[in-house]
């Protein structure tokens, strides 16, 4: 297996897509698939697929292709999805509630254990049977319950302080939805999600297609 430090983040971001398509193939009872067939299905070139997977080892056999179940398992293992990752949400507003209500996280091994909020009007309510707790209790809760991931759904002004507390408490990763880039210690994995960036990219592609169709 290649060293993770040498693997492009672009490649890493393609792995969940591979896994999702393999899961659909499993549901259809497909046992094997060639790189060319996978290419037609997923939209990447066969060469790109082979190059991406070769970063992590030798998968598939020439003349046979890939065993769907085996490749699904290997990619799941690479992504760390063969174990449970306990999560908490910080911020019980609309976004925090939407994330909490998205049950797919639970099915894929990412259970939300608690929600934390600073607004006294929201503390004590339940969202999908999960209690909203006082933000001041967060560090102690993370330490006692061995929480893996902190999800930040706060304002941009509060995000860095929340990240600092989460890092201090010992989370292994932070999923940041606040509209600002934050900094974390090297031992903590970080994924900044800017929803507006995705929307602006969509606007660009719409504008481009409009020009092409004139």
SEDO-630510 format. One record per residue (C-alpha): residue in three letters; x, y, z. Coordinates in steps of 0.05 Angstrom, whole numbers, padded with zeros to 5 digits, always signed. Layout:
% residues N
ALAXYZ;...
END
This chain:
% residues 214
UNK+00000+00000+00000;UNK+00024+00070-00016;UNK+00039+00119+00039;UNK-00022+00162+00054;UNK+00020+00225+00052;UNK+00033+00214-00022;UNK-00040+00203-00041;UNK-00076+00264-00069;UNK-00137+00289-00030;UNK-00173+00289-00098;UNK-00164+00213-00100;UNK-00189+00206-00029;UNK-00252+00245-00045;UNK-00267+00197-00103;UNK-00266+00135-00059;UNK-00335+00146-00027;UNK-00364+00151-00097;UNK-00332+00085-00117;UNK-00359+00054-00054;UNK-00429+00081-00065;UNK-00433+00052-00136;UNK-00405-00014-00113;UNK-00459-00017-00060;UNK-00512-00007-00114;UNK-00480-00064-00154;UNK-00484-00109-00093;UNK-00558-00094-00086;UNK-00567-00116-00159;UNK-00530-00180-00147;UNK-00470-00162-00192;UNK-00409-00203-00171;UNK-00355-00175-00216;UNK-00342-00114-00259;UNK-00287-00093-00306;UNK-00254-00024-00303;UNK-00286-00007-00370;UNK-00355-00026-00344;UNK-00342+00012-00281;UNK-00320+00072-00323;UNK-00386+00072-00362;UNK-00424+00069-00297;UNK-00387+00120-00254;UNK-00362+00170-00307;UNK-00287+00166-00294;UNK-00240+00136-00345;UNK-00219+00063-00336;UNK-00147+00087-00331;UNK-00166+00137-00276;UNK-00202+00082-00236;UNK-00142+00035-00241;UNK-00094+00091-00221;UNK-00136+00111-00161;UNK-00142+00041-00135;UNK-00069+00024-00147;UNK-00051+00078-00096;UNK-00076+00029-00042;UNK-00053-00038-00069;UNK-00068-00087-00124;UNK-00142-00098-00135;UNK-00174-00139-00189;UNK-00145-00188-00240;UNK-00129-00177-00313;UNK-00182-00209-00355;UNK-00230-00216-00296;UNK-00239-00146-00268;UNK-00258-00130-00197;UNK-00296-00173-00148;UNK-00351-00125-00126;UNK-00357-00151-00054;UNK-00281-00152-00043;UNK-00270-00083-00072;UNK-00328-00054-00031;UNK-00297-00084+00032;UNK-00227-00058+00016;UNK-00251+00013+00001;UNK-00293+00012+00064;UNK-00231-00009+00104;UNK-00188+00045+00071;UNK-00240+00097+00090;UNK-00243+00071+00161;UNK-00316+00050+00154;UNK-00305-00019+00184;UNK-00313+00012+00253;UNK-00362+00057+00289;UNK-00347+00132+00296;UNK-00386+00166+00351;UNK-00405+00239+00336;UNK-00433+00300+00371;UNK-00463+00362+00340;UNK-00448+00432+00367;UNK-00504+00479+00348;UNK-00578+00459+00350;UNK-00602+00507+00297;UNK-00633+00488+00230;UNK-00569+00458+00202;UNK-00552+00420+00265;UNK-00623+00392+00268;UNK-00621+00372+00195;UNK-00556+00334+00205;UNK-00583+00300+00267;UNK-00646+00279+00229;UNK-00607+00248+00171;UNK-00611+00175+00191;UNK-00562+00151+00138;UNK-00505+00170+00185;UNK-00530+00119+00236;UNK-00536+00065+00183;UNK-00465+00075+00160;UNK-00433+00073+00229;UNK-00434+00147+00248;UNK-00483+00153+00306;UNK-00498+00221+00335;UNK-00492+00214+00410;UNK-00509+00284+00434;UNK-00522+00356+00412;UNK-00495+00417+00448;UNK-00523+00487+00447;UNK-00511+00554+00482;UNK-00582+00580+00473;UNK-00621+00564+00537;UNK-00686+00561+00497;UNK-00660+00501+00458;UNK-00625+00464+00516;UNK-00668+00407+00541;UNK-00706+00395+00476;UNK-00699+00329+00438;UNK-00683+00320+00365;UNK-00692+00249+00337;UNK-00693+00224+00409;UNK-00626+00259+00424;UNK-00624+00309+00481;UNK-00596+00378+00469;UNK-00546+00391+00525;UNK-00512+00453+00553;UNK-00450+00472+00513;UNK-00412+00481+00579;UNK-00418+00406+00590;UNK-00387+00388+00522;UNK-00314+00377+00541;UNK-00331+00331+00599;UNK-00380+00292+00556;UNK-00330+00282+00500;UNK-00277+00258+00549;UNK-00324+00210+00585;UNK-00356+00181+00523;UNK-00296+00175+00477;UNK-00327+00216+00421;UNK-00291+00211+00354;UNK-00320+00268+00313;UNK-00346+00337+00329;UNK-00393+00370+00279;UNK-00393+00445+00282;UNK-00458+00479+00262;UNK-00447+00546+00296;UNK-00438+00617+00272;UNK-00371+00635+00241;UNK-00352+00676+00303;UNK-00359+00616+00350;UNK-00329+00562+00305;UNK-00256+00569+00324;UNK-00269+00568+00399;UNK-00313+00506+00390;UNK-00258+00473+00349;UNK-00207+00489+00403;UNK-00251+00458+00457;UNK-00265+00397+00416;UNK-00191+00387+00402;UNK-00174+00396+00475;UNK-00227+00345+00494;UNK-00195+00293+00449;UNK-00238+00286+00386;UNK-00202+00253+00328;UNK-00237+00292+00273;UNK-00278+00355+00263;UNK-00331+00365+00209;UNK-00339+00440+00203;UNK-00402+00469+00172;UNK-00391+00540+00198;UNK-00378+00589+00141;UNK-00305+00599+00159;UNK-00241+00559+00155;UNK-00216+00538+00223;UNK-00149+00512+00248;UNK-00138+00449+00290;UNK-00077+00413+00318;UNK-00040+00365+00273;UNK-00068+00305+00310;UNK-00139+00324+00292;UNK-00168+00311+00222;UNK-00208+00368+00193;UNK-00259+00374+00138;UNK-00286+00444+00123;UNK-00353+00442+00087;UNK-00373+00507+00053;UNK-00443+00498+00025;UNK-00440+00565-00011;UNK-00378+00542-00049;UNK-00417+00483-00078;UNK-00476+00529-00096;UNK-00429+00579-00130;UNK-00397+00522-00170;UNK-00466+00502-00192;UNK-00481+00573-00214;UNK-00416+00573-00255;UNK-00435+00509-00291;UNK-00505+00535-00304;UNK-00476+00599-00333;UNK-00427+00560-00376;UNK-00482+00515-00404;UNK-00526+00575-00419;UNK-00470+00606-00460;UNK-00457+00541-00496;UNK-00530+00533-00515;UNK-00537+00602-00545;
END
